[in-house]
Amino acid sequence: MEIGKKVRILSHIIVDVDKKSAREPISSFCTNIKKENPQIGFTYLSYDNQISGDDVSCLSNLISSQSINPDSLFIITDSEAVILFTSTNNLASAALYTDSNRKCSFSKALYCIEDIELMSYDRVNKMWQRHLKIPWTITITDRLVVREQTIDDIPALYEIYSDKESVRYTEDLYEDPGEEMDYLQKYIDNQYRFFEYGVWALTLKDSGKLIGRAGLSAREGYDGLEIGYILGKPYRGQGYAKEAVKAIIEYAEEELDVHDFTAFSKEQNKASTGLLESIGFKRSGWAEIKGGRHIVYSLTKQQ
């Protein structure tokens, strides 16, 4: 979190389902979420699918009567009409698949849930954050917070990339900040949303200051995911890159079920080759990629 920014919190979940839906999975979900976050508020709504509009009207009346803050609310529903209602009214929601609604169109749903019993608080919270365009915190280390990038990061990125030594071994930003802003917004909207991994921001945990970027990408012709990083000049040589790379690999194993990694480094970039080899990457060949000839490094983590 950046200092001085207001914190928004998911505080209420509404589960809105047909009366004929099984209650046991929903009850188990609520119990598990409460164990993870005892402060979360829950409301269970069941509607009669035989009554047209009952599903939407009950939900709308509940939100109004209880003065629930829409920005702190997440709705899980098996109703196509409710999904349309939440989309129209800019409410965070997810569609719950059941045996009886497989033919429904949930094209307006940002997320769909297959098995509600498997949903954790962290997963629901990330769905809610995605709707509100709150950047996900990917992982936290002793000194760093690895999080998704935002448009607000662009001035700091230009400061980092202004040092020619920083971009000696990586691609530069667009010369026009407007083009960079457009590119990053599309990256956030597509890469983060659909793949849930990418290049992330590295910030200092104690101050929120952006000091670089690191993350994962897919490169055609190579198995696993490619890992890369860049640090601002004042923060090189202090172990930040190694700390970030190790944490990102651990995150990829646990959250993405990825165990094969690739990295590319020019031979003269001794800091990079030394870092990769120190955490177990092995040289596996050479590649001609943008910027010239690179050593290919590979790492396979045991499952």
N, C-alpha and C positions, 0 to 999 in steps of 0.2 A: 504493500500500500504506500502511495506517495503521501508524504506529510502534508497536512492541510486539506486533504480531500475527504469529503463526507463519505462515510461508509454506509452502503445499502445492504440490508440483510433480508434474506428469505425468512419470514416469520410465520407464514400460514400456508397450509396445504389443504385443498379441497379435493376429495375423491367423489366424483359424480358419475354414478353408474345405474344401469337399468335394474329395477327391482329383482329381476330374474337372475341377475349375475351372482355367482358364488361369492359369499362374504368372507370365507376363510382366507383366501389369498390376500384380500385387502386388509383384513384384521392382522394378519401376520406382517404385512408391509408396514402398517401403522405402528405396531409394537416395535419392530426393528428400527424404524426411523426415530421413535421416541427414545430408544436406548442410546442412539448415536447423538441425538440433540434433544434433551428433555425440555428445552424452551420452545420447541416448535409447536404451533397451534394446528389442530386437525379438525376438519369437519367432514362427516360422511353424509352424502346426499344420495338418495335412491329415487328415481323417477319411474313413472308408469309409461312405458313406451306406447301404450295404446292411446294415450292422451296427447294430441298434437300440441307441441310447444311447451309441455309440462317440464321437460328437461331444462330448457332455457329460462323459463320464467322463475323456477325455483332457485336456480343459481343466481340470477340477476337480483332477485329479492333478498337473498341471503347476503350478498356483498353489500347491498344498500343498507339493510337493516342493522347489520353488525359493524358498519363503518370500517370494513377491512380495507387497508391501504392496497390499492391495485398493484403498486410497485413492489410490494412485499409478499405477493400471493403467487402460488403455482397451482394450476388446476390439472387434474388427471381425469379424463373422461372417456367413456366408450361411445359417446354420442356424436354423430357427424354434425348435428345442429349446434351443439355446444362448441365444437371446434370452430365452426364458422362464426359463432358469436364471439369467441375469444379473439379470433383473428381480426374481426371488425372493430372490436373495442380495445385492441392492443393489450390483451391480457396474456401472460405467460401460461402455456399449457402444453400438454402432451396427450396424444391419442392412445387409448388402451385397447389393444386388439383382444377380441373374444371370439368364441366359436360362431357367434351370431352376427358379427358385424364385419366379416371379412370382405364383403362386397361393397362396403361403404367407401366413399372417397374421402380420404384424409389428406388431400393435397395441400390444405392450408396449415397442416400441423408441422411445426418445426421438428418435433420428435415423435416417434411412435414406440410404444412399450409392448413387448411380447409377453413378458412374465413379470408381473408386478412384485412378486415375492423376492425376486433377485435384485430389486432396486435398492440402492443405498442412499443415505442422505447426501453424500458427496455427489452422486450422479444426478439426483434431482436438483441439487443446488447448482450444478454446472449447466443443466438445461435452463434453469431460471436465469442464470447469468448470461447465457448466450442470447436469450430473448431480449434482455436489457442492454446488451452490448457491453457487458462488464468483462474485461479481460480475465481469462482463467489464470489462476496461480498454478503453475505446472509442478514445481517442486521448490523446497526451501532447504538450503544448506546452512552450515555454520555462519557464513558471512553473506550469502546471496539469496535473492528471491528470483527464480526463473519464472517469467510470466509471459503471456501473449503481448504482442506489441499493440500500440494504439497510435492514432494519428498525432496525439500530443507528444509522442517520442521523436518526431521528425527533427525539430531543432537540435536536440541532443545528438541525434545520429549524424547530422551534418558536422557537428563539432568533432565527433569521433573520427569521421571519415576525412576531415580536413587535413589530418596528419598523413602525409604520403606514405610513411612507413607502415601505417595501419592497413592501407589498401594495397600494399605491394604484392600481396599474395591472394587477393580476393577481388571480386567485382565491386566497382564503385557505385555510388548512388547516382540518380539522374542529376544532371546539372540544374534543371528546372525543379525547384521544390514542389511546384504544382503537379508535375508529372510523377514525382516520387509519392506525393500524397494520394494521387489516383491509383497508382500501382499498389501501395500498401493497403488502401481500403479494399480493393478487389482481393488482395491476398487474405485479409482478415475475413471477408465475407465468404470466400470459397475454400481456401486451404484449411483454415482453422475449423470452419463449420463442418465440412464434409470429410476431412481426414483426421482432425483432432490432433495433428502434430504439425510441425513446421519450424521455422526459424523464430526463436523467442528472444525477448528482451532479458538482459542480465542487469539486475539492480542490486545496490547495496542494501542489506537487510536493515541496517540501522538508520538509513536516511532516505531510501527510495531512489537514490541517484542512479541514473542509467549509465552503465560503464561499458556496455558492449552488447553483442548478440551471439547466440549459440543455438543450435537445434539440429533438426533432422530433416532430410529431404530424400526423395526417391530419384535415382539416376538410372536412366534406361541402360540395360545391359548388365546391371550389377544386382546381386541378391542383397536382401536386407535393406537397411537405410543408411544413407550417408550422413555422417556427423561433421559439423563444421563450426567455426567460431571466429569472432573478431573482438579484440579488446581495445579500448582507448589507451593511448600512450602512457598516461600516469598510472595505469593499473596493470601493466605488463610486468612479468618477473616476480609476482607476488603469490602465485599459485591459484589465482582466480579461475583461469582457464581450465586447469586440471580439475578443480573443485566442481566447476559447472559441467564439464564433459562426463565425469564419473556419475554425477547425479542424474544427468539426462539419460545415460545408458541404463541406469537402475530404473528410472521411470519407464523407459521403453520396454524393459523386460516385464515389469509388474503391471503396467496399465495398457500397453499395446500388444503384449505377447510377441515382441520382436526380440530375437536373440542373435541375429547376424547383422554386423555393422561394417561399413566401409568408410574410409577416409582417404583424402588425397592431399599430398603435400609436395611442394617443390623441394628438391634435395638440399638446396642452399638454405632453406628455412629450418635451421637447426632447432629453434625453439619448438616448432610444431612437430618435427620428427621425433625429438626427444620426449615430448609430452605423450605422443601416441604410443611410442614404444614402452614408456614407463607404466602405462596402464594395460599393457598386454596386446596391443595391435602388432601384427606381423606383416612384413613386406610380402606382397603377393604378386607384384608385377609393376608394369609401367603403363601410363595412359597419356595420350595427347588430348588434353581438354583445353578449354578457353584459358589463355594465359601461358600455354606451353606444356612442356613435358613434366609429368607429375609421378611420384611414387604412389602406387596403390597399396593401401594398408587394409587389412582385414582382421576382424575380431568375431569369434563365435563364443557366446556365453553358454555354459552348460545349463540345460533345463532341469 
